[in-house]
Amino acid sequence: MNSYTEKAQVYFLDRGPKVPCEVIKEVYAIKYAAARANTDLGLLPRDLGEAIARTARTLYESASCRGDIIVLQTGSGTGINMIINEEIARRVMERYGVTVHPNDHVNLGQSSNDVIPSAIRMAAVRSLKELDNALDELKTILYNKSQEYNNVLKPGRTHLRDALPTTLGDWLYSYAVNISLIHRNLSNVLEELKSLPLGGTAVGTGVNSHPNYRERAFYYLAELTGIDYRPRNPPSSGMRLVTDIVLLSGVIRALATIYYRLSQDIRLMYSGPNTGFNEITLLMELPGSSIMPGKKNPVREESIMQAASYVLGLDYSLVQSSLLGELELGMGFPLAGYTIIESIKVMESATRKLIESAKSIVPNIDRMSELALRSTALITLLSPLIGYENAAKLANRLERGDNIVEVLASMGYSKEEIEDILSIKNLTSPGFPARRNYKDTR
């Protein structure tokens, strides 16, 4: 048991999550860039440097990666870096027959303290691209649906009690606006994440690396990944703290809360069909019960709500990991890396499911209109005309089963006037529907 990889099995936990493939692949990318840079700068013999670079690039471009590196290990991520150094060194020796040392050659000009924080940010940037695409599609669908259903009257509820009507389009539009806010904030944080502490070595000073190493390493990093990463200054600012990653997690947490609320609303509106709201239909083929034939459940929405709950827990873990460390060391990087990548990937999956959910919503228009016009809160329309207290007394009639049409008719409003008051436009727009000029004399 001579290698670091073998010894680590004794010291690291043998249970718990594994380092995400996305992080491991970005470490390979860094090893490629470092080997090419150090070869250019004359610090590695060309044949050795090229062998390391080719091996690291092959691993980076592979469809799979190793999934055996435990997250719950040394807090700086030294275990991740050392194990990958040894993996590349072993593969180089097996394929090219040259002597290579995992630390002296593969790790030249690097430290776990700058490699792992950089790799985690790179993995987040790469993962965010898929979430970004999914959010763009979801936002578009919600905006389009809001326009399509802008004239569909929907019963309003506050505290789960009758409230004034709104429209299904407005309900959808409000969620679209909030998701757009998240989308913009993700874009801002994404730019921060592209600033990497690579080249800072142990404490951010760059000691034991060539003065031109950072410039060359970033050049090759961009060449391989196609992403415009840039040096963070000072490097220590991204090694001691994970402020940008905490910000990213906060935005994703906010997205999770939106998804939870939206899915919960959909579940309520889909409830029934005979004993609930039954305001919408979801196109659903999956059986909802093992004992009740024909039952259909909002399974997508329930999986999204559980995903949101999971992400909220991941965010707490990331915040806690950001507190680990002192002075020149951020000590919770492996856990921070796992939680942020897991959060992004889970929310990307949840977004894809929410896209399908939004597409499948079909309003039960007659049912929604019926419930909206039975709302006791419609008496609010008369409040500007007869006063709050008198309107409150009339509300009792609605609670006893009278509808708003009967109440308005008993007050002397004509059929045409009632239709005007209860039009979708007047019910859902600023103004006083029951207090027009032709009614002021009543």
BELGIRA-V570652 format. One record per pair of residues at least 24 apart in sequence whose ideal C-beta (glycine too) atoms are under 10 Angstrom apart, sorted by the first residue. I is the first residue (numbers start at 1). J is the second residue. Records with the same first field share a line. If there is no record, write none. Layout:
I = J, J
This chain:
3 = 82, 83, 86, 87, 89, 90, 102
4 = 78, 79, 81, 82, 83, 85, 86, 102, 103
5 = 68, 69, 79, 82, 83, 84, 85, 86, 87, 90, 102
6 = 83, 86
7 = 82
8 = 69, 70, 73, 74, 78, 79, 82, 83, 86
9 = 68, 70
11 = 73, 74, 79
12 = 69, 70, 71, 72, 73, 74, 79, 334
13 = 70, 71, 72, 73
14 = 70, 72
15 = 70, 72
16 = 70, 71, 72, 73, 335, 338
17 = 70, 71, 72, 334, 335, 338, 339, 342
18 = 66, 67, 68, 69, 70, 71, 72, 338
19 = 65, 66, 67, 68, 69, 70, 71, 73, 77, 79, 80, 83, 84, 116, 119, 120, 123, 334, 337, 338, 341
20 = 65, 67, 69, 71, 120, 123, 127, 337, 338, 339, 340, 341, 342, 344, 345
21 = 62, 64, 65, 66, 67, 123, 341
22 = 65, 119, 120, 122, 123, 124, 125, 126, 127, 337, 340, 341, 342, 344, 345
23 = 65, 69, 71, 77, 80, 116, 119, 120, 121, 122, 123, 124, 126, 127, 333, 334, 337, 338, 340, 341
24 = 59, 60, 65, 66, 67, 69, 80, 83, 84, 87, 119, 123, 337
25 = 59, 60, 61, 62, 64, 65, 119, 122, 123, 126, 225
26 = 60, 115, 116, 118, 119, 120, 121, 122, 123, 124, 125, 126, 196, 221, 225, 337
27 = 56, 59, 60, 65, 69, 77, 80, 81, 83, 84, 85, 87, 88, 110, 112, 115, 116, 118, 119, 120, 122, 123
28 = 55, 56, 57, 58, 59, 60, 61, 62, 65, 84, 87, 88, 119, 224
29 = 56, 57, 59, 60, 61, 118, 119, 122, 123, 126, 220, 221, 224, 225, 227, 229
30 = 56, 60, 81, 84, 110, 114, 115, 116, 118, 119, 122, 196, 198, 217, 220, 221, 224
31 = 55, 56, 57, 59, 60, 81, 84, 85, 87, 88, 106, 107, 108, 110, 115, 119
32 = 56, 57, 58, 59, 60, 61, 88, 217, 220, 221, 223, 224, 225
33 = 57, 110, 118, 198, 213, 216, 217, 218, 219, 220, 221, 222, 223, 224, 225, 229
34 = 105, 106, 107, 108, 109, 110, 115, 198, 199, 209, 213, 216, 217, 220, 221
35 = 88, 92, 105, 106, 108, 109, 217, 220
36 = 216, 217, 219, 220, 221, 223, 224
37 = 108, 109, 199, 209, 210, 212, 213, 214, 215, 216, 217, 218, 219, 220, 221
38 = 105, 106, 108, 109, 110, 209, 210, 213, 216, 217
39 = 108, 216, 220
40 = 210, 212, 213, 216, 217, 219, 220
41 = 108, 109, 209, 210, 211, 212, 213, 215, 216, 217
42 = 210
43 = 105, 108, 109, 209, 210, 213
44 = 100, 104, 105, 106, 108, 109
45 = 98, 105
47 = 96, 98
48 = 92, 96, 98, 99, 100, 101, 105, 106
49 = 100, 105, 108
50 = 96
51 = 88, 91, 92, 93, 95, 96, 97, 98, 100, 105
52 = 85, 88, 89, 91, 92, 96, 98, 100, 105, 106, 108
53 = 88, 92, 220, 224
54 = 91, 92, 95, 96
55 = 87, 88, 89, 90, 91, 92, 93, 94, 95, 96, 100, 106
56 = 84, 87, 88, 91, 92, 106, 224
57 = 220, 224
58 = 88, 91, 95
59 = 84, 87, 88, 91
60 = 224, 225
61 = 224
69 = 334
70 = 334, 338
71 = 321, 333, 334, 335, 336, 337, 338, 339, 342
72 = 334, 335, 338
73 = 334, 335
74 = 112, 331, 333, 334
75 = 116, 321, 324, 325, 329, 330, 331, 332, 333, 334, 335, 336
76 = 111, 112, 113, 115, 116, 117, 202, 239, 324, 325, 329, 330, 331, 332, 333, 334
77 = 112, 113, 115, 116, 117, 119, 120, 330, 331, 332, 333, 334, 335, 336, 337
78 = 111, 112, 113, 115, 116, 333, 334
79 = 112, 116, 334
80 = 112, 115, 116, 119, 120, 333, 334, 337
81 = 106, 107, 110, 111, 112, 113, 114, 115, 116, 119
82 = 106, 107, 112
84 = 115, 119
85 = 110, 112, 115
108 = 208, 209, 210, 213
109 = 198, 199, 201, 206, 208, 209, 210, 213, 214, 216, 217
110 = 198, 199, 200, 201, 202, 208, 209, 213, 217
111 = 199, 200, 201, 202, 203, 204, 206, 207, 208, 209, 239
112 = 201, 202, 333
113 = 197, 200, 201, 202, 203, 204, 235, 236, 239, 240, 328, 329, 330, 333
114 = 196, 197, 198, 199, 200, 201, 202, 203, 204, 206, 209, 214, 232, 235, 236, 238, 239
115 = 196, 197, 198, 199, 200, 201, 333
116 = 197, 239, 330, 333, 334, 336, 337
117 = 196, 197, 198, 200, 232, 235, 238, 239, 240, 241, 242, 245, 330, 333, 336, 337
118 = 195, 196, 197, 198, 199, 200, 217, 221, 229, 232, 235, 238, 239
119 = 196, 198, 333, 337
120 = 193, 196, 238, 242, 245, 333, 334, 336, 337, 338, 340, 341
121 = 192, 193, 194, 195, 196, 197, 198, 229, 232, 238, 242, 244, 245, 248, 337, 340
122 = 193, 194, 196, 198, 221, 225, 227, 229
123 = 193, 337, 340, 341, 344
124 = 189, 190, 193, 194, 244, 245, 248, 249, 336, 337, 340, 341, 343, 344
125 = 189, 190, 191, 192, 193, 194, 196, 225, 227, 229, 248, 344
126 = 225, 227, 341, 344
127 = 340, 341, 342, 343, 344, 345, 347, 348
128 = 186, 187, 189, 190, 193, 248, 252, 340, 341, 344, 348
129 = 190, 227, 344, 348
130 = 344, 345, 348, 349, 351, 352
131 = 182, 183, 186, 190, 252, 255, 343, 344, 345, 346, 347, 348, 349, 350, 351, 352
132 = 183, 186, 187, 190, 348, 351
133 = 348, 351, 352
134 = 347, 348, 349, 350, 351, 352, 353, 354, 355
135 = 179, 180, 182, 183, 186, 187, 255, 347, 348, 351, 354, 355
136 = 179, 180, 183, 351
137 = 351, 352, 354, 355, 358
138 = 175, 176, 179, 183, 259, 262, 350, 351, 352, 354, 355, 357, 358
139 = 175, 176, 177, 178, 179, 180, 182, 183, 351, 355
140 = 176, 355
141 = 172, 176, 354, 355, 356, 357, 358, 359, 361
142 = 172, 173, 174, 175, 176, 177, 178, 179, 180, 262, 354, 355, 358
143 = 169, 172, 173, 175, 176, 177, 179, 180
144 = 172, 176, 358, 359
145 = 169, 171, 172, 173, 175, 176, 358, 359, 361, 363
146 = 170, 171, 172, 173, 174, 175, 176, 177
147 = 172, 173
148 = 172, 363
149 = 173, 280, 361, 362, 363, 365, 368
150 = 424, 428
151 = 365, 424, 425, 428
152 = 279, 363, 364, 365, 368, 369, 372, 424
153 = 363, 365, 368, 369, 370, 371, 372, 373, 422, 423, 424, 427, 428
154 = 269, 279, 280, 363, 365, 368, 369, 371, 372, 424, 428
155 = 269, 277, 279, 367, 368, 369, 370, 371, 372, 373, 374, 375, 377
156 = 371, 372, 375, 377, 378, 427, 428
157 = 265, 268, 277, 371, 375, 377
158 = 377
160 = 268
161 = 375, 376, 377
162 = 371, 372, 374, 375, 376, 377, 378, 379, 395, 398, 399
163 = 375, 376, 377, 378, 380
164 = 372, 375, 377, 378, 379, 380, 381, 427, 428
165 = 368, 369, 371, 372, 373, 375, 377, 378, 422, 424, 427, 428
166 = 372, 427, 428
167 = 368, 372, 424, 427, 428
168 = 269, 279, 280, 361, 363, 365, 368
169 = 363, 428
170 = 428
171 = 262, 265, 269
172 = 262, 358, 361
174 = 262
175 = 258, 259, 261, 262, 265, 354, 358
176 = 358
178 = 254, 255, 257, 258, 261, 262
179 = 255, 258, 259, 262, 351, 354
181 = 251, 254, 255, 258
182 = 251, 252, 254, 255, 256, 257, 258, 259, 347
183 = 251, 255
184 = 251
185 = 247, 248, 250, 251, 252, 254, 255
186 = 248, 251, 252, 254, 255, 344
187 = 251
188 = 247, 248, 251
189 = 244, 245, 246, 247, 248, 249, 250, 251, 252
190 = 244, 248, 251
191 = 228, 230, 244
192 = 232, 238, 243, 244, 245, 247, 248
193 = 229, 238, 244, 245, 247, 248, 340
194 = 227, 228, 229, 230, 232, 244
195 = 229, 230, 231, 232, 233, 235, 237, 238, 244
196 = 221, 229, 230, 231, 232, 235, 238
197 = 231, 232, 233, 234, 235, 236, 237, 238, 239, 240, 330
198 = 229, 230, 231, 232, 235, 238, 239
199 = 231, 232, 235
200 = 231, 232, 233, 234, 235, 236, 237, 238, 239, 240
201 = 235, 239
202 = 239, 328, 329
203 = 235, 236, 239, 240, 327, 328, 329
204 = 232, 233, 234, 235, 236, 237, 238, 239, 240, 328
205 = 234, 235, 236, 328
206 = 234, 235
236 = 328, 330
238 = 330
239 = 325, 328, 329, 330, 333
240 = 325, 326, 327, 328, 329, 330, 331
241 = 322, 325, 330
242 = 318, 319, 321, 322, 323, 324, 325, 330, 332, 333, 336, 337, 340
243 = 322
245 = 318, 321, 322, 333, 336, 337, 339, 340
246 = 315, 318, 319, 321, 322, 323, 336, 340
248 = 315, 318, 340, 343, 344
249 = 311, 314, 315, 316, 317, 318, 319, 322, 336, 339, 340, 343, 344
250 = 315, 318, 319
251 = 315
252 = 311, 312, 314, 315, 318, 340, 343, 344, 346, 347
253 = 308, 311, 312, 314, 315, 316, 318, 319, 343, 347
254 = 315
255 = 308, 311, 343, 347, 350, 351
256 = 304, 305, 307, 308, 309, 310, 311, 312, 313, 314, 315, 343, 346, 347, 350
257 = 308, 311, 312
258 = 308, 354
259 = 301, 304, 305, 307, 308, 311, 347, 350, 351, 353, 354
260 = 301, 304, 305, 306, 307, 308, 309, 311, 312, 350
261 = 305, 308
262 = 301, 304, 305, 308, 354, 357, 358
263 = 298, 300, 301, 302, 303, 304, 305, 306, 307, 308, 350, 353, 354, 357
264 = 298, 301, 302, 304, 305, 308
265 = 301
266 = 298, 300, 301, 302, 304, 305, 354, 357, 358, 360, 361
267 = 297, 298, 301, 302, 305
268 = 298, 301
269 = 298, 361, 363, 364, 368
270 = 296, 297, 298, 301, 357, 361, 364
271 = 298
272 = 364, 367
273 = 364, 367
277 = 364, 367, 368, 371
278 = 364, 367, 368, 371
279 = 361, 363, 364, 365, 367, 368, 369, 370, 371, 372
280 = 360, 361, 362, 363, 364, 365, 367, 368
281 = 360, 361, 362, 363, 364, 367
282 = 356, 357, 359, 360, 361, 362
283 = 356, 357, 359, 360, 361, 362
284 = 357, 360
298 = 357
299 = 353, 357
300 = 350, 352, 353, 354, 355, 356, 357, 360
301 = 353, 354, 357
303 = 349, 350, 353, 357
304 = 346, 347, 349, 350, 351, 353, 354, 357
305 = 350
306 = 346, 350
307 = 343, 346, 347, 349, 350, 351, 353, 354
308 = 346, 347, 350
310 = 342, 343, 346, 347, 350
311 = 339, 342, 343, 344, 346, 347, 350
312 = 343
313 = 339, 343
314 = 338, 339, 340, 341, 342, 343, 344, 346, 347
315 = 339, 340, 343
317 = 342, 343
318 = 342, 343
369 = 422, 424
370 = 403
372 = 404, 422, 424, 427, 428
373 = 403, 404, 405, 422, 427
374 = 398, 401, 402, 403, 404
375 = 403, 404
376 = 400, 404
377 = 404
378 = 403, 404, 405, 407, 408, 421, 422, 427, 433, 434
379 = 404, 407, 408, 434
380 = 433, 434
381 = 407, 408, 421, 422, 426, 427, 432, 433, 434, 435
382 = 407, 408, 411, 413, 421, 432, 433, 434, 435
383 = 432, 434, 435
384 = 431, 432, 433, 434, 435
385 = 411, 432, 433, 434, 435, 436, 439, 440, 442
386 = 411, 434, 435, 442
391 = 434
408 = 434
411 = 439, 442
412 = 439, 442
413 = 438, 439, 442
414 = 438, 439
417 = 442
